[in-house]
């Protein structure tokens, strides 16, 4: 049977997103999430983490947030306002790897201080596609022995050799205004065919509710609620079972 991880990014982005992700796990088909430590969302993360033991990873940030370390300690990571840049840019080719490691260690400590032991790691905006960032990503995964999200077949091979590969393939392109249970199943079946129906696939997703805070923080709005509705739809689990896709 094909095995599927449904992983919701952005736990902690806003309270509305965090609440939606929580519901998508406890009432729906989502199997895990990853939390952001640089959004002032620790209260929401703590509030909605009950009952999610072993299902919350760390969503490491170098974009879209305020770093946890003082600006003077991480000058290559911040913009003129002392924040991370809102999106991934070419500056990530030039960042100082030691500064990344220090900031990510601070993000890890912040999560542990909430009483949450991460189940895995991934990155916000997939910043570990950049070479220096990938090295820091591997370093923290090795230190804490955590499975990692892969973005490419080459990356999967490297992570598999390290013994820290979370899934053979990460499906990252399920974004559209026409989201349905059936369209999701069709795309998942194609994804499993691409790995010869042999291995674990991770579906990266972004369910959540929309409120004013989210409108200020993100351009990805209505589709979050569409995703949430699909993951809460009982038909999805039926279709997954009919197509021999096992949620893990």
MARKE-611208 format. One line per field, with one value per residue (C-alpha): chain; x, y, z negated. Coordinates in steps of 0.25 Angstrom, whole numbers. Last residue first. Layout:
N
ch <- A, ... $
east <- X, ... $
north <- Y, ... $
up <- Z, ... $
***
This chain:
248
ch <- A, A, A, A, A, A, A, A, A, A, A, A, A, A, A, A, A, A, A, A, A, A, A, A, A, A, A, A, A, A, A, A, A, A, A, A, A, A, A, A, A, A, A, A, A, A, A, A, A, A, A, A, A, A, A, A, A, A, A, A, A, A, A, A, A, A, A, A, A, A, A, A, A, A, A, A, A, A, A, A, A, A, A, A, A, A, A, A, A, A, A, A, A, A, A, A, A, A, A, A, A, A, A, A, A, A, A, A, A, A, A, A, A, A, A, A, A, A, A, A, A, A, A, A, A, A, A, A, A, A, A, A, A, A, A, A, A, A, A, A, A, A, A, A, A, A, A, A, A, A, A, A, A, A, A, A, A, A, A, A, A, A, A, A, A, A, A, A, A, A, A, A, A, A, A, A, A, A, A, A, A, A, A, A, A, A, A, A, A, A, A, A, A, A, A, A, A, A, A, A, A, A, A, A, A, A, A, A, A, A, A, A, A, A, A, A, A, A, A, A, A, A, A, A, A, A, A, A, A, A, A, A, A, A, A, A, A, A, A, A, A, A, A, A, A, A, A, A $
east <- 4, -9, -10, -13, -20, -28, -41, -35, -31, -45, -51, -42, -45, -60, -60, -58, -49, -37, -45, -51, -37, -31, -42, -40, -25, -29, -37, -24, -10, -6, 0, 3, -7, -19, -15, -17, -30, -36, -35, -36, -26, -20, -6, -1, 11, 8, 19, 21, 26, 32, 29, 18, 28, 33, 26, 14, 12, 12, 1, -7, -6, -10, -23, -26, -25, -33, -44, -44, -46, -37, -41, -35, -21, -9, -5, 9, 18, 18, 30, 36, 44, 39, 46, 60, 69, 78, 90, 90, 75, 77, 87, 78, 66, 74, 77, 62, 58, 51, 54, 47, 56, 55, 61, 73, 75, 89, 88, 76, 82, 94, 86, 78, 91, 97, 84, 84, 98, 93, 80, 68, 67, 59, 46, 37, 38, 47, 45, 48, 43, 36, 39, 39, 29, 29, 29, 43, 46, 41, 49, 61, 59, 57, 70, 78, 72, 78, 91, 92, 88, 98, 109, 104, 107, 97, 101, 93, 81, 82, 76, 62, 53, 41, 37, 52, 55, 54, 64, 57, 69, 68, 72, 80, 94, 94, 92, 98, 96, 82, 79, 74, 60, 58, 46, 37, 35, 48, 59, 50, 51, 37, 39, 31, 18, 11, 18, 9, -3, -13, -11, -3, -14, -12, 3, 4, -6, 2, 16, 10, 20, 23, 38, 35, 28, 22, 21, 9, 5, -5, -15, -28, -38, -44, -31, -22, -30, -35, -21, -18, -30, -27, -13, -17, -27, -17, -7, 6, 7, 6, 10, 12, 2, 8, 0, 9, 5, 8, 5, 0 $
north <- 31, 31, 19, 20, 8, 15, 12, 16, 29, 31, 28, 37, 48, 46, 50, 64, 71, 71, 76, 88, 91, 92, 101, 110, 111, 114, 126, 133, 131, 146, 145, 154, 165, 156, 146, 156, 160, 146, 134, 120, 109, 99, 100, 87, 79, 65, 55, 43, 30, 19, 9, 12, 14, 27, 35, 26, 31, 45, 42, 35, 47, 57, 49, 48, 63, 66, 56, 63, 76, 89, 98, 111, 105, 99, 85, 87, 83, 67, 63, 50, 39, 43, 48, 45, 45, 33, 42, 34, 36, 51, 51, 43, 51, 64, 58, 54, 68, 76, 67, 69, 65, 54, 58, 53, 66, 69, 62, 70, 83, 81, 76, 89, 97, 91, 93, 108, 109, 102, 109, 99, 99, 112, 104, 116, 112, 101, 86, 79, 66, 61, 73, 72, 82, 87, 101, 103, 92, 100, 113, 104, 100, 114, 118, 107, 112, 126, 120, 111, 122, 131, 120, 119, 133, 137, 140, 130, 134, 148, 143, 144, 136, 145, 154, 157, 154, 165, 176, 187, 188, 174, 162, 149, 154, 163, 151, 154, 169, 167, 160, 146, 141, 146, 154, 147, 145, 138, 131, 121, 107, 100, 91, 78, 75, 62, 54, 59, 66, 65, 79, 87, 97, 106, 105, 108, 120, 126, 123, 132, 143, 140, 135, 121, 115, 101, 89, 80, 65, 55, 63, 55, 62, 64, 64, 68, 78, 84, 87, 93, 102, 107, 110, 117, 126, 129, 134, 128, 118, 105, 110, 97, 85, 71, 60, 48, 37, 22, 14, 0 $
up <- -33, -23, -15, 0, 5, 15, 8, -5, 0, 6, -7, -15, -5, -6, -21, -17, -27, -18, -7, -15, -20, -6, -2, -14, -10, 4, 0, -6, 0, 1, -14, -26, -26, -21, -31, -42, -37, -37, -28, -33, -31, -21, -15, -9, -6, -2, -6, 1, -4, 4, 16, 25, 37, 31, 42, 41, 26, 31, 42, 31, 23, 34, 37, 22, 20, 32, 27, 13, 19, 21, 33, 29, 29, 21, 20, 25, 14, 14, 6, 11, 4, -10, -23, -19, -31, -30, -25, -12, -10, -12, 0, 9, 5, 9, 23, 24, 21, 10, -2, -16, -28, -38, -52, -59, -67, -63, -50, -46, -51, -42, -30, -30, -32, -20, -12, -15, -9, 4, 6, 7, -8, -7, -4, -7, -22, -24, -29, -41, -48, -60, -69, -84, -89, -103, -99, -103, -93, -82, -86, -87, -73, -68, -75, -69, -55, -58, -62, -50, -41, -46, -44, -30, -27, -16, -1, 7, -2, 3, 16, 10, 2, -2, -13, -17, -31, -40, -46, -38, -28, -24, -32, -30, -28, -40, -50, -63, -62, -59, -73, -72, -71, -56, -53, -42, -27, -23, -29, -37, -41, -41, -53, -54, -61, -60, -72, -82, -75, -86, -92, -82, -79, -91, -91, -77, -79, -90, -83, -71, -71, -57, -58, -64, -52, -55, -46, -44, -44, -39, -31, -28, -37, -51, -60, -49, -40, -53, -58, -44, -45, -59, -55, -42, -50, -61, -51, -46, -57, -49, -36, -28, -28, -25, -19, -20, -10, -9, 3, 0 $
***
